[in-house]
Amino acid sequence: MKKIAIVPAYNESENIVKTVNEIQERARGFDYIIINDCSTDDTKHICEENDFNIINLPINLGIGGAVQTGYKYAQENGYDIAVQVDGDGQHSPEYLEAMLVDLITHDADMVIGSRYITFEGFQSTVMRRVGATYFTWLIKLLTGVTITDSTSGLRMVNGDAIALFSKYYPRDYPEPESIVSLLRQKKKVREIPVMMNAREWGESSISISRSVYYMIKVSLAIIVERLR
C-alpha cells in the first residue's frame, strides 16, 4: 500500500523543515510531497537546500489548487492513500497511523482529524470555532451527517477519493465543500479525535473580514454542491 502526505505550503520557511522532519520520524511508511504555492519567502530555497520532495507552482493557486496538485501527483504515481498535512506545523503526523487504521477498518473514503471531539490541544481562534459549529449545523442539515470539524485540514483519503479530487477540488476554503462533495456521491466520511498545535511562526491568512467572506462563500458553495 503506497501512502503519501501532501504538504501545501505558502510562506512556511520557518515551519517547513520541522514539518517534514516530523513526517519522516513519526509517520513511517509515508512518502511526502511539498506543494510550494509560489511562496514569496525562502520556502523554495530551504526545501531545495534540504533536498526535500517538492513541486514549485509557477503562480499562486491558493490552498485548493495546491492540494489538488498533490492529489494529481498521488493519482499519477499510483498512491493508494493520501493525507493532507499543512506546512505550518499545526498537524501532528503521529496521528496518521490511527487515521489509516480507522480508514481501513471502517472502509471509509475519508477520515478527518477533529479538534472538536475531545476538545484537547489548540482549539484555534474564536471565529474559526464559530465557523466550525456553523458548518457542522449546515452540513448536518443538507446531508444528515454530523461532521464536528469540517474546517480541519488534517484529512486522509483512499484511492477513490484521490481519483475524484485529482479531477475536481474546490479552490477557495475547500475543506467543508470537499466533504459535501464526497457525501453527495455516497462516500463514507469519518472523524477521529486529534490534538493540534498552535502555529509557531508566521500568521494565518484568514482575518475577521475574510472569515465573514469565508462563511458566506462556503455556505453558497456547499448548497450548490448539495443540489448538483
N, C-alpha and C positions, 0 to 999 in steps of 0.2 A: 504494500500500500504506500503510494507516494504522497507525502504531505508537505505543504508549503505554507509559510507565514508571509502574508502580503503586508508590507510596511509602507503606507503612504506617508510622505514626509515633505513638509513645506517649511523652510527656515528652521530646521531642527538641528543645527550644528552643535548645540550644547547638549543635546539629548541622544543623538543617533548612535553614538558609539556604545553607550550603556544599554540602549535598547537591543542592539544586535548581540552584544555580549550575553545579555540575559537570555535571549532566544537560544543561543548556542549552548549555554550552560544548563538551562532549566527546561528546555523543550527538545530533548534528544530525539533524533529521528525526523525532525522538521527541517526542511530547507527553508530559505528565506529569499525574498526579492524586495529591495527597496525601490519604491517609485518616487523619484525626486521630481516634485511638481514645479519645476522651473524655479527653484529657490533662489533668492537674491542674496543669501548669506553664503557661508562656506560649506554648506551641506554637501554639495557635489565634490568639492576638493577633499573634504575629510573622508568621504566614502571611498573615493578613488585612492587616496593615500593609504587607507587601511585595507585596500583590495576587497571591499565589500561587493556583494552581488547587487548591481544597481541598474535601473533603467532611468535615463535622464530625459524627461519630456521637454520638447523644444518650446512649448508655450504652457502657461499655467491653465490647467483644465479644472481645477477645483477638486474637492475630495471625491466626488462621484467619478470624474474622469480618471483620477489617479487609481482609485480602487478597481474600476473596470479594466484598466490597463493590466493590473495584477491578475484579474480573473482571465483575461485573454492570454496572458503568459502561462497561467496554470493550465488552461484548456489546451493550448498549443504544445505544451510539454508533458501532457499525459498525467497530470496530478489527479489523484482521487479525492483528496481533502485539501481545502484551503481555509485559512483563518486570517482575519484582519487583526493586526496588532499595530496600533498607532505609534508613530515615531516619537511622540512626546514623552514616553516613559510612563504613562498612566496605567497601561495594561501590564499585568504580571504574567509572563509566559508560563509560570508554574501551574497555571490552571488549564493549559492546553491538553494535557493528558486526560484530565477529568472530563473536559468537554468532548474529547474524542470518544471516550468510553460511553458517555451519555448519548452521543450521536449514533454510535453503532448499536448499543443495547436497545435503544428505543426506535431504531430505524427511522431516525429523523433526517430532515433535509437541512435544517439549520439549528444550531444551538447558540444561544446568546448568553454572554456573561453578564448577569444582572447585579447591580448595586442595591436594588430595592427589594430583595427577598429577606435578607438578614440585616440589612442596613448597617453593615460594618465597613470600616475604612473610609476613604474620602468620598463624600456624598455630592460633590460638585456644587455649583452655585445655586442660590435660591431660585433664580429664574429658570435654570435647567431642571430643577426638581419640579417646579410648577409645570413646565413644559412636558416632562415625562409623565406626570399624573394626568395631564390633559390628554396626551396621546394614548395613554392606557385606556382612558374612557372612550375616545373616538374609535380606536381600533376594535375595542370590545363591541361598540355599537354597530360597527359596519361588518364585522366578521364573526362575532360571537366568541372570539378567542382573547384571553387575557394575557397581555404582554406587559410585564411590570417595568421594563427598561428598554423601550423601543429606540431610544437615542444612543444606546451603547454601541460603540464601535468594535467591541470585542465580540466577534461572531465567527462561528465555524460552519462551513457548508460542505455538503457531499458533491459527488461528481455531477449529478443532475442540476443542482443549483449553480455550480461553476459554469456549466454549459449555458444555462439561462442568462446568468449575469454577464457572461462574456459577450452576449448579443445585445442585451439591454440592461442598463443600470441607471437609476436616477442621477441627475447631475448635481443639483444643489441639495445639501442636507438630506442625503439619500437613505438614512437608516430606517425611519418609520415607513417610508414609501416602499422600500425594497421588501420589508416584511409583509406588507399588504399584497404586494405583487406575488409573493410565494403562496400566501394563504388563498389568494384568488384562484391559483392554479392547483388547489387542493394539496399543497405541500405541507409537511409537518414541521412546525416551529416550536422549539422548547427553550427553556431557560434553566441555568444553574446559578446558584449564588456565588459571587466573587467579591473580593475587595480590590478596589482600585487605589492608585496612588495620586497624590497631588502633583501637578506639573512642577518640576524643579526649576526649569529655566524657560524663559520666553513667556508669551501671553497668548491666550486663546483669541481667535479672530472674531468671536461672537460677542458683540456688545449688547447692551439692553435694547437699543433700537433695532439691531439685527435680530435679536431674539423675537421681537414682535413680528418682524417680517417673516422670520423662520416659521412661526406658528401659523400665520395666515397662509403662507405659500405652501407649506407641507400639508396643511389641512385640505386645501383645494386639490393638491396632487393626490392625496390619499383617497378622497372622494371620487375623483375622476378614475383613478386606478381601480377602485372597487366596482365602478359602474361599467368598466370596459367589458 
